[in-house]
Amino acid sequence: MQGIKYDQDKDRWDLVPWTEFKEVVRVLTYGANKYKPDNWKNVENPQDRYFAACQRHLIAWKEGEFKDESTFHHLAHAICCLLFLMWFDKSAGAATEKAG
């Protein structure tokens, strides 16, 4: 007898390129060790600073430099910056919803 599983509308985690995502996690781990875990949440003016950092990493990559001084791929750093920006964006939206 064939089993049934209703997962057609579930998120497809199997689509994530895990090898590349592991490097993003390594960048996060590097940052946690260099500063402290979740230090990025307490940076002053984070939206502007992480947007600028993301641009620096993207430009370096576009100009043919693949790894920065941490030895991690510039795009992994850029992804971290984008994740931070998304977190701040959603956190600000949640705060606005609670206040309204």
Secondary structure, DSSP 8 states (H G I E B T S, - for coil): -------TTS--GGGS-HHHHHHHHHHHHHHHHHS-TTGGGG-SSHHHHHHHHHHHHHHHHHTT--B-TTSSBHHHHHHHHHHHHHHHHHHHHHHHHHH-
